[in-house]
């Protein structure tokens, strides 16, 4: 019988202690991202102090209008519908709003969402607490509806100089200790992958960002999330540019990005606006990008999540962001869902085992898949994208169909499904 050395015993004891100190629940309804379609969730539509959302048509910063018929609470805006009635909007801070959204996810088969947590919410203890209500309601709703949920840190708002992203470390501690993000009161549905909670960081490698990724402490944050004995043990997913592999086009030309990618577990290239149904055979290009990305990732032992989106419109918001370069309305048309389905079927056929949808509720950029109105407000100033005559739940239904095909519960169809 071999003798066990003292060093081996101490190492074993150390591992046991580290495991016992970890604050994450060990069991979850979602132990793996594989087989799931997750969407991004903004949750940023909040009610102003005066109680009137979008007081007039000159203040509109969104290109789609939600279908609000099922909401328990809605609020007046300064816009009118075609029949002359006041157009109403929801408030993301209302618990009933979050409950309804997660109910839709369950009813239509969307597996869950990444809750966007913008960097400015992580800066101070006050900003952490102030911004935690929506996330808390989402955790409760995800548990009730048995939908997967995870946190995605968005580096938008990180300053160019004098600031790194280390406040994410303190924010994650706050979410674990105070919000119990990985240890919900009811059924634990926090998304895991390979038995570890998934934490995403989005906004790494984009040239239009003011910060230099070499100087913002990314390595420290990733190391903490992966290795801290109490708060770590996480699977780290990075949101990066589409053309990260070649370090060109929408990506910074810095090989350090590849070093950061290799330190993570999963990558999700952001593909919104990079592909269009208006370009001939663009799905062939989409397929080729996915296949080459997956080949690179397999060699490096990293997992890969392709991004799918239904369309894009940024006209009203661009008037504020780019007054000298106002974008056209509906610049990437939805084509009645055909563009969305082409991406879904192409990604699954190419071997994708997990998918990220941009986004659940993003009506600012016209990428929302939740229930949107086909009869938006009328305006001489603002322009809205409608649903081209499709029902308001069309994209939720398509997402549920794709989820079944990803799970091989239905045969994969390249043709957009027909709804009975």
matplotlib code that plots the C-alpha trace (Angstrom):
import matplotlib.pyplot as plt

x = [0.0, 1.4, 2.1, 0.3, 2.7, 2.0, 2.1, -0.7, -2.8, -2.4, -3.2, -6.4, -7.4, -6.8, -9.1, -11.8, -11.6, -11.7, -14.8, -16.5, -15.9, -17.4, -20.6, -22.4, -25.1, -23.8, -27.1, -29.0, -31.7, -29.3, -25.8, -24.8, -25.2, -25.2, -28.5, -29.8, -30.8, -30.2, -31.0, -29.6, -31.9, -31.5, -34.1, -33.3, -36.7, -37.4, -40.1, -39.0, -39.9, -42.7, -44.4, -44.4, -42.1, -41.0, -42.9, -42.8, -41.7, -38.5, -37.2, -37.7, -34.6, -36.1, -37.1, -39.7, -42.7, -43.7, -47.0, -48.3, -51.7, -50.7, -48.9, -50.5, -49.1, -48.4, -47.6, -48.6, -46.2, -46.4, -47.2, -50.4, -51.5, -53.3, -56.7, -55.7, -55.3, -52.2, -49.4, -48.4, -45.1, -44.0, -41.6, -38.8, -38.7, -42.2, -42.1, -45.1, -43.2, -40.4, -42.8, -44.6, -41.4, -40.2, -43.7, -43.4, -40.0, -41.5, -44.6, -42.6, -39.6, -36.8, -34.4, -33.3, -31.5, -28.2, -29.1, -27.0, -25.2, -23.6, -20.3, -21.5, -23.7, -20.6, -18.7, -19.9, -21.8, -24.6, -24.8, -24.8, -27.7, -29.7, -29.5, -30.2, -34.0, -34.5, -32.0, -33.6, -37.1, -35.5, -34.0, -37.4, -39.1, -36.5, -36.9, -40.7, -40.8, -37.7, -35.8, -32.0, -30.4, -26.9, -25.1, -23.4, -21.2, -21.2, -18.0, -19.9, -19.3, -15.7, -13.6, -10.6, -8.1, -7.7, -10.2, -10.0, -12.7, -11.8, -15.1, -16.6, -14.9, -16.7, -20.0, -19.8, -19.2, -22.2, -24.4, -23.4, -23.6, -26.6, -28.7, -27.9, -27.5, -26.1, -28.2, -31.8, -34.5, -36.6, -35.5, -31.9, -31.8, -28.6, -26.8, -23.9, -21.5, -19.4, -20.8, -19.7, -21.7, -21.4, -20.3, -20.0, -18.0, -19.0, -17.1, -13.6, -11.7, -14.0, -12.1, -14.8, -14.3, -12.4, -10.4, -7.3, -7.9, -4.2, -4.8, -8.1, -7.2, -9.0, -6.6, -7.2, -10.9, -10.9, -8.5, -10.8, -13.9, -12.2, -10.0, -11.2, -12.0, -15.2, -16.6, -14.8, -15.1, -17.0, -17.1, -16.1, -17.7, -16.4, -18.3, -15.9, -16.0, -17.1, -13.7, -11.7, -9.8, -8.1, -7.9, -9.4, -12.6, -14.7, -11.8, -8.7, -5.5, -3.8, -2.7, -3.2, -6.9, -6.1, -4.2, -7.3, -9.5, -7.3, -7.7, -11.5, -13.8, -16.4, -16.5, -19.5, -18.7, -21.1, -22.6, -25.3, -25.0, -22.2, -24.5, -27.6, -30.3, -29.7, -26.3, -26.3, -25.3, -24.4, -25.5, -22.6, -20.3, -22.0, -21.5, -17.9, -17.1, -18.7, -16.9, -13.5, -14.1, -15.1, -12.0, -9.8, -11.6, -11.4, -7.7, -7.4, -9.9, -12.4, -16.1, -18.1, -21.5, -22.7, -24.8, -28.2, -30.4, -33.7, -32.9, -31.6, -32.8, -31.1, -32.7, -34.3, -31.4, -28.8, -30.2, -28.9, -25.7, -24.7, -26.5, -24.2, -24.8, -28.4, -29.0, -31.9, -34.9, -34.9, -31.4, -31.3, -34.9, -36.4, -37.9, -40.9, -38.5, -36.6, -33.3, -33.6, -34.4, -31.6, -29.1, -30.6, -30.7, -27.2, -25.7, -27.2, -26.3, -22.8, -22.5, -23.3, -24.4, -25.5, -26.8, -27.0, -29.9, -29.5, -31.8, -34.9, -36.1, -33.8, -36.3, -33.8, -31.8, -34.7, -33.4, -36.1, -37.7, -40.3, -43.8, -43.7, -46.5, -47.2, -49.1, -46.6, -47.3, -47.7, -45.3, -44.0, -40.5, -39.8, -39.8, -40.7, -40.2, -43.3, -43.5, -44.4, -47.8, -46.6, -48.1, -46.5, -45.2, -43.8, -40.1, -40.7, -42.4, -39.6, -37.1, -39.0, -39.0, -35.3, -34.7, -36.5, -34.3, -31.1, -32.1, -33.0, -36.6, -37.6, -35.7, -33.8, -35.4, -33.7, -37.0, -38.8, -41.4, -45.1, -47.3, -50.6]
y = [0.0, 3.4, 5.9, 9.2, 12.1, 15.0, 17.4, 15.4, 15.4, 19.1, 19.7, 17.6, 19.3, 22.7, 21.7, 20.5, 23.8, 25.9, 24.0, 24.3, 28.1, 28.7, 30.7, 29.4, 26.9, 23.6, 22.5, 24.3, 23.5, 24.6, 22.9, 23.6, 26.2, 23.5, 23.0, 26.4, 29.6, 32.6, 36.2, 39.5, 41.4, 45.2, 46.1, 49.8, 51.3, 53.2, 55.7, 59.4, 61.4, 63.2, 59.9, 60.5, 58.4, 60.1, 63.4, 64.2, 62.9, 64.9, 62.8, 59.3, 57.1, 53.8, 52.4, 49.8, 50.0, 47.3, 45.6, 46.6, 44.9, 42.3, 44.5, 45.0, 48.6, 51.0, 54.7, 57.5, 59.0, 62.1, 60.2, 59.2, 56.0, 56.2, 56.2, 59.3, 57.5, 58.0, 55.5, 53.8, 52.2, 49.8, 50.4, 47.8, 48.6, 47.2, 43.7, 42.9, 43.8, 41.4, 38.7, 39.0, 38.9, 35.7, 34.2, 34.8, 33.1, 30.0, 30.0, 30.2, 28.2, 30.7, 29.1, 32.2, 35.5, 37.2, 40.3, 43.2, 45.0, 48.1, 49.2, 52.4, 50.3, 48.6, 51.7, 52.4, 50.6, 53.1, 52.4, 48.7, 48.8, 51.3, 49.2, 45.8, 45.9, 44.9, 42.0, 40.8, 40.8, 38.9, 36.3, 35.7, 35.5, 33.2, 30.9, 30.9, 30.2, 27.9, 30.0, 30.2, 33.5, 34.9, 38.2, 39.9, 42.8, 45.4, 47.6, 50.5, 53.6, 52.6, 55.7, 56.2, 57.0, 56.7, 53.8, 50.0, 47.4, 46.1, 47.4, 44.3, 42.3, 44.2, 44.2, 40.4, 40.0, 42.2, 40.2, 36.9, 38.1, 40.5, 39.5, 35.8, 35.7, 32.2, 31.0, 31.9, 31.6, 29.2, 26.9, 27.8, 28.6, 30.5, 29.3, 27.1, 25.6, 22.5, 22.8, 26.4, 29.7, 31.6, 35.3, 37.2, 40.4, 42.2, 45.0, 43.6, 44.4, 47.0, 49.9, 52.5, 52.0, 54.7, 52.3, 50.3, 46.6, 46.3, 48.9, 48.0, 45.0, 42.4, 39.7, 40.3, 40.3, 37.0, 35.4, 36.5, 35.1, 31.8, 31.2, 33.1, 30.4, 32.1, 34.0, 32.4, 28.9, 30.6, 30.0, 33.2, 34.2, 37.2, 39.3, 40.3, 41.6, 39.5, 39.6, 38.9, 36.0, 38.2, 41.3, 43.5, 45.2, 45.7, 44.6, 46.2, 45.1, 43.9, 40.3, 40.9, 40.2, 36.6, 36.3, 37.5, 35.2, 32.2, 33.0, 32.7, 29.7, 30.8, 33.5, 35.2, 37.3, 40.3, 39.9, 42.6, 44.8, 42.5, 40.5, 41.5, 39.9, 42.7, 41.2, 38.3, 35.0, 36.7, 33.6, 31.7, 34.3, 34.0, 30.2, 30.4, 32.8, 30.5, 27.4, 29.1, 30.5, 27.1, 25.6, 28.1, 27.7, 23.9, 24.1, 26.4, 24.5, 27.4, 27.1, 29.2, 30.8, 32.4, 35.5, 35.7, 38.8, 39.5, 42.8, 46.3, 49.9, 52.9, 55.9, 57.8, 57.1, 58.1, 61.6, 62.1, 60.0, 60.9, 64.1, 64.4, 60.8, 59.9, 56.2, 55.1, 53.4, 49.6, 49.5, 45.7, 44.5, 41.5, 40.1, 38.7, 36.6, 35.0, 36.7, 35.6, 32.1, 31.9, 32.7, 30.3, 27.4, 28.2, 28.4, 25.1, 23.4, 24.6, 22.7, 25.4, 23.8, 27.0, 30.4, 34.0, 36.1, 39.9, 40.9, 40.2, 43.7, 46.0, 48.3, 51.1, 49.4, 47.4, 44.0, 43.0, 39.5, 40.1, 41.2, 44.3, 46.3, 46.2, 49.5, 51.9, 55.5, 57.9, 60.8, 63.4, 63.3, 59.8, 56.8, 53.3, 49.9, 47.6, 43.9, 43.8, 42.4, 39.5, 38.8, 40.5, 37.2, 36.0, 36.2, 34.6, 31.7, 31.3, 31.3, 28.5, 26.5, 27.0, 25.9, 22.6, 22.1, 22.9, 20.3, 17.8, 17.6, 18.6, 18.1, 21.1, 23.1, 25.6, 27.0, 29.3, 27.1, 27.5, 28.2, 26.3]
z = [0.0, -1.0, 1.7, 1.4, 1.8, 4.2, 1.3, -0.5, 2.7, 3.1, -0.5, -0.2, 3.0, 1.3, -1.6, 0.8, 2.8, -0.3, -1.6, 1.8, 1.8, -1.6, -1.3, -4.5, -4.3, -5.7, -7.3, -10.0, -12.5, -15.2, -14.7, -18.3, -21.0, -23.7, -25.3, -24.2, -26.0, -23.7, -24.5, -23.2, -21.0, -20.5, -17.9, -18.2, -19.0, -15.8, -14.9, -14.6, -11.5, -13.3, -14.1, -17.9, -20.1, -23.3, -22.8, -26.5, -29.9, -29.8, -26.9, -28.4, -28.2, -29.3, -32.6, -31.7, -29.4, -27.0, -27.0, -23.6, -23.6, -21.0, -18.5, -15.1, -14.9, -17.8, -17.9, -20.2, -22.8, -24.8, -28.0, -29.6, -31.4, -34.8, -33.0, -31.0, -27.7, -25.5, -26.2, -22.9, -21.8, -19.1, -16.2, -15.7, -12.0, -11.5, -10.2, -12.3, -15.5, -14.7, -13.7, -17.1, -19.1, -17.4, -17.8, -21.5, -21.5, -19.9, -22.1, -25.4, -24.4, -24.2, -21.8, -19.9, -19.9, -19.1, -17.0, -18.2, -15.4, -16.7, -15.3, -13.6, -11.3, -9.9, -8.8, -5.3, -2.6, -3.1, -6.9, -6.3, -3.9, -5.9, -9.0, -7.4, -7.4, -11.0, -10.6, -7.4, -9.1, -12.0, -9.7, -8.0, -11.4, -12.9, -9.9, -10.1, -13.8, -13.8, -16.3, -16.4, -15.3, -15.2, -14.8, -17.7, -16.8, -19.6, -19.6, -21.2, -19.1, -18.1, -18.4, -20.7, -18.0, -14.3, -13.9, -14.1, -13.9, -10.5, -9.0, -10.7, -8.0, -5.2, -7.1, -7.5, -3.8, -3.2, -5.6, -4.0, -0.3, -0.4, -3.5, -3.2, -7.0, -7.0, -4.1, -4.7, -2.1, -4.2, -7.0, -7.9, -11.6, -11.9, -15.1, -14.5, -17.1, -16.2, -12.7, -12.2, -12.2, -15.4, -15.2, -18.5, -19.2, -22.4, -24.2, -24.7, -27.9, -29.5, -31.1, -30.3, -26.6, -24.7, -22.5, -23.3, -22.4, -21.4, -18.6, -17.0, -14.8, -16.8, -15.8, -12.1, -12.5, -14.5, -12.0, -9.1, -10.8, -11.6, -8.5, -5.4, -2.8, -1.6, -4.6, -7.5, -9.0, -11.9, -15.6, -17.3, -20.6, -22.7, -25.1, -27.9, -31.5, -34.4, -36.1, -33.0, -34.6, -37.2, -35.0, -37.7, -38.9, -35.8, -33.5, -32.1, -33.7, -30.5, -29.9, -26.2, -26.8, -27.7, -24.4, -22.5, -24.5, -23.7, -20.0, -20.2, -20.6, -23.2, -25.8, -27.4, -30.5, -30.9, -34.4, -34.4, -37.5, -38.9, -41.1, -43.2, -45.3, -47.8, -48.8, -51.2, -49.6, -46.3, -44.4, -46.1, -44.6, -41.2, -41.4, -42.4, -39.5, -37.0, -38.4, -38.3, -34.8, -33.5, -35.0, -33.3, -30.0, -30.1, -30.5, -27.5, -25.3, -25.2, -25.8, -28.3, -28.4, -31.6, -31.4, -33.3, -33.7, -35.5, -37.2, -36.3, -36.3, -34.7, -36.3, -33.3, -30.9, -33.6, -33.7, -30.2, -30.5, -34.1, -35.1, -38.2, -39.2, -38.5, -39.2, -41.5, -39.9, -40.2, -41.7, -41.1, -41.9, -40.2, -43.3, -41.4, -39.2, -42.1, -41.3, -37.6, -38.6, -41.2, -38.4, -36.0, -38.4, -39.8, -36.3, -35.2, -38.5, -38.1, -34.8, -32.2, -28.9, -27.2, -28.5, -27.4, -28.7, -28.9, -27.2, -25.2, -24.6, -26.6, -28.4, -28.6, -31.3, -32.7, -31.7, -29.2, -29.4, -26.7, -27.6, -29.8, -31.3, -35.0, -34.6, -32.9, -32.2, -35.1, -35.3, -37.7, -36.0, -34.6, -36.9, -35.6, -37.0, -37.0, -37.2, -40.9, -40.1, -37.9, -34.5, -31.5, -30.1, -33.4, -32.3, -29.0, -30.8, -33.3, -30.4, -28.7, -32.0, -32.4, -28.8, -29.4, -32.5, -30.7, -28.1, -30.9, -29.8, -33.3, -36.6, -37.7, -40.5, -42.7, -43.7, -41.3, -39.4, -40.1, -37.1, -36.8]

ax = plt.figure().add_subplot(projection="3d")
ax.plot(x, y, z, "-o")
ax.set_aspect("equal")
plt.show()
